Amino acid sequence: MSTVPSARSRVALLAGVIMVAGGLAAWWILTAGRAANEGFDITDEGYYLLSYRWWDSNPLALTGVQYLYGPVFEWFGYDIVRLRLFRLFTVVVVHLLFGYSFMRWLRGRRPGMPPTRLWEIAGTAVILAAGGMCYSWLPQTPGYNDVVLLGVLTLTSCVLWMAAAVDRGTPVPFWIFVVFGLVIGVMLLAKWTSVVVIGLIVITAVVVLAGQTWRSVARGILYALGGIVLTALVVQLFVVRLNVAVPGIVKVNKFIAGTSYSPAELLQLYWSSTIDLFGRTLVAHGLLLIATAVTVIARWRRLRIAAAVIALIALILSVRRVVVDDGALGGSQHIPLYAETLLAAVLVAVVAAAGALIAGRVGVTDCSRLSRENRRTWVILALLVVLPFVQAFGTNTGLYTIGFNAFAAWAAVLIAVLTGIWATPIVAKATVGLVLVGSLVATATIAYTGLLRYPYRSVGHAQLTAASTLPALKGLYLAPAAEQNYHLLANDLHPYAETPGRPMLAFDKMAGLVLMLGGRPVGEAWIAPKERGRTAAGIEEVCRKQRPAPPPVLILNRAISDAEITALHACGLDFHADYELLAPARQTIGLQVWVPKAERAAVATG
């Protein structure tokens, strides 16, 4: 026997959801705004910003993301705080778009829901709250992972608009296809490996449009291709010539061909890490999954009581596991832990959906709304289930490391399942609902702690008390020791970097130092210890075309290698003959700073 709430109680429930989800969304949004002027990472974040600073003069780059955020950074006057706030704005807007698009489509699949805008608002608030995962551990400055994630959600929103039109028997507006193509073009520019997730979404779109006619499919493909061409045209005319940008990206990808993972190695990494995550999640939350399955088929009174007891115990144990094992804390050190929490949430939805379908088919319970879904709906829901994994293809870590930032897709799945199993016992609906709320609380907590307690390669909020005195870091608050060190290094190098754009090389992973000193990279902005061949190839490529003048200042946190010494020969420089140590490393914040001997002599006599 199932309990179907009245229309009035459903409206009250929607109002409650808006209050809870809206409050959690506001928590992480306000936290992100508050933290926008705090901390600075000289490694990855420094690399992003340095490539954006010189986006129009340094075509050697792994991806084309600098052609997207570089002009924005320049428009903001190279203000890091404003760029971070711009990222927050885009994250909020795209999650609102995805949330509304999903709920607009889902209304057609849930005709029993009350005819009030509270339906769309409630679901959108839930998905916006789930968007806090974008701030779980990555740098606050936007990068190519943001472009892919936001692009994926936008493409999925377009698919949902297509599906809504097909369900209603109306033509899909042409502008949906054009936007679809525009976004694909932007994603390919930002990260070419996004072709994997783009392909999956395109297949979904074709299945959806085939619900009308194959002529609709052809029409959609034509307009989408037009959107891609339009993206290329805008980039070519107003941003950068493609015959400059594309060869630069291709060259860098050739540089790393011998040092990066092969496709087979990447697939093996993805498979093993994902299987390991599923295993850990089943160990940690297996009882909750079993309890969910039991609650769905609990038709008889005694079984419903037993199922309720089991579900309550399972929920308590899962919450305890999350709290004790730091499964709701942000920061890179907690990724494996909170990944279990989020995966458990969507697995509860999958188990509940499967249980409701089976129970309805064999007559244990009444048929739920999920039992009457069409093929298009199942394809869309399947896309949403795999989206967090597939959108991370191309990363050299486990898929969940980057992928679970797209938790909004799983929040949508939870909404679809919860609203589609009203025919099941109330304890089943309560279990899924509590898991949804718990996952949103976890998401907000992860975002809050990831921003303030465990920010990316930085000390926590309480220790970021010193306002930066460097122009490149204006408006940022740093740890006092870091601010003092950066200030001292800038003073020591001031005679050699009075004019912005002084060529500099910082080995290894110190692109942020080049940015804050007003320097510009020689070759690719990224310099990593395990990719010295890639760095050397970039230096040689630049010097073959035009030798940097004056010669670059060299900053090292290690001894210079033969690879770099040889690469400098392409610039007409002999490291041993042409460079001199500025001062002992203990006087230059523990770094070796090498400057051209001729300039050193001129500074000394000037």
Secondary structure, 3 states (H helix, E strand, C coil): CCCCCCHHHHHHHHHHHHHHHHHHHHHHHHHHHHHCCECCCCCHHHHHHHHHHCCCCCCCCCCCCHHHHHHHHHHCCCCHHHHHHHHHHHHHHHHHHHHHHHHHHHHHHCCCCCCCCHHHHHHHHHHHHHHHHHHCCCCCCCCHHHHHHHHHHHHHHHHHHHHHHHHHCCCCCHHHHHHHHHHHHHHHHHCHHHHHHHHHHHHHHHHHHCCCCHHHHHHHHHHHHHHHHHHHHHHHHHHCCHHHHHHHHHHHHHHCCCCCCCHHHHHHHHHHHHHHHHHHHHHHHHHHHHHHHHHHCCCCHHHHHHHHHHHHHHHHHHHHHHHHCCCCCCCHHHHHHHHHHHHHHHHHHHHHHHHHHHHHHHCCCCCCHHHHCCHHHHHHHHHHHHHHHHCCCCCCCCHHHHHHHHHHHHHHHHHHHHCCCCCCCHHHHHHHHHHHHHHHHHHHHHHHHHHHCCCCCCCCHHHCCEECCCHHHCCCEECHHHHHHHHHHHHHHHHHCCCCCEEEEEECCCHHHHHHCCEEECCCCCCCCCCHHHHHHHHHHHHHHCCCCCCCEEEECCCCCHHHHHHHHCCCCCHHHHEEECCCHHHCCCCEEEEEHHHHHHHHHC
